Amino acid sequence: MIRIGHWISDSTHQLFYSAQDDIPEMIRSPRAKSEPSPRPPMRARQKSAGSDENVNGTTGPGGASSAAALAMSRSPEDVGEIHFSMKYDFQQNTFVVRVIEAKRLPAKDFSGFSDPYCVVSLLPKDKYRLQTKIKKRTLNPRWNESFLFEDFPIEKLKTRTLHLHVFDYDRFSRDDPIGELFIPLQDLDFSQNYDVWKPLLPPKSETKNKYGEILLSLKYNVTAGQLTINIIKCKDLRIQDIATHSSDPYVKIWLMVDGKKLEKRKTKTYMRELNPTFNEAFTFNVSMHQIRETSLLVTVMDYDKIGRNDLIGRVVLSSRSDPSAVAHWNAMLQYPKEAVSQWHVLKDT
């Protein structure tokens, strides 16, 4: 059945070549008649390539107890592994991602199991977003489903990051994130196929309330050599003042080139506010030959009248930061003169 829908900054040499090559048949599969018309210039398709059978190892007798034992012995950073493959069809301009299976997922339900599914998207714009079927009561789901991103030129694909996000389905409340994976596509050699197992990362949403989040927009004017950052707003900032159960936040921005701090700007301070809206833009002069060595250190601080101002959290935006920040930076370079906005999770380091 075909349905329409929609980076671990691990070094790409850890991906390895697989001789398995059954994906081309999926690319040539006939299109479902139910597909809407007219078709958009860029499309994503999904096709199941296997049965609905779960490879579960934990649903039999003693399964719940063994899942509980695994949960007690694993660290919070261990959220399981995912098996997937990738290839690019140059004749059809089609990127194919096959989500095969996952194993050792953490239990999210009181039963000791989860109901996992996987969402597949290409960052920074996840307009084309697809998801697998939900597998009931399993910690080792087998999906074996393929996702086709059609009319996607290789040059455009190289600016994207593959995002695999595993969730636990909940019928009565919001689905719980289990783990995620980011694969930057810019350095991959698509003359070969990839078939890999990768460990999932703990989802950002699991830790986002520890220090809070910040919404930023970036714009780079190549002709003028100007880099503009807009500090839009923050949410769920960490409480620094126990007496008022609040914080007095402001944002400090450092322009850095080759790791050296060159210019500093800062926003105004908001008193007793954990969800401030700043909407303050700052422009730096950065030439084209400097942009790849440039970074922006964005720090949210808590103002203190008496003592030293306290750090709430920070994020570094550059081409060498964490996957989410790199995706935002690449999007800025891909869409010159256009402001690209993205939420970032604040960290303490």
Secondary structure as GFF3:
##gff-version 3
##sequence-region A 1 349
A	DSSP	beta_strand	2	4	.	.	.	ID=ss1
A	DSSP	three_ten_helix	12	14	.	.	.	ID=ss2
A	DSSP	alpha_helix	24	27	.	.	.	ID=ss3
A	DSSP	beta_strand	43	48	.	.	.	ID=ss4
A	DSSP	alpha_helix	63	73	.	.	.	ID=ss5
A	DSSP	beta_strand	81	89	.	.	.	ID=ss6
A	DSSP	beta_strand	94	103	.	.	.	ID=ss7
A	DSSP	beta_strand	116	123	.	.	.	ID=ss8
A	DSSP	beta_strand	130	131	.	.	.	ID=ss9
A	DSSP	beta_strand	142	150	.	.	.	ID=ss10
A	DSSP	alpha_helix	154	157	.	.	.	ID=ss11
A	DSSP	beta_strand	161	168	.	.	.	ID=ss12
A	DSSP	beta_strand	176	184	.	.	.	ID=ss13
A	DSSP	beta_strand	194	199	.	.	.	ID=ss14
A	DSSP	three_ten_helix	204	206	.	.	.	ID=ss15
A	DSSP	alpha_helix	208	211	.	.	.	ID=ss16
A	DSSP	beta_strand	213	221	.	.	.	ID=ss17
A	DSSP	beta_strand	226	235	.	.	.	ID=ss18
A	DSSP	beta_strand	249	257	.	.	.	ID=ss19
A	DSSP	beta_strand	260	266	.	.	.	ID=ss20
A	DSSP	beta_strand	277	285	.	.	.	ID=ss21
A	DSSP	three_ten_helix	291	293	.	.	.	ID=ss22
A	DSSP	beta_strand	294	302	.	.	.	ID=ss23
A	DSSP	beta_strand	310	317	.	.	.	ID=ss24
A	DSSP	alpha_helix	323	334	.	.	.	ID=ss25
A	DSSP	beta_strand	340	345	.	.	.	ID=ss26
###
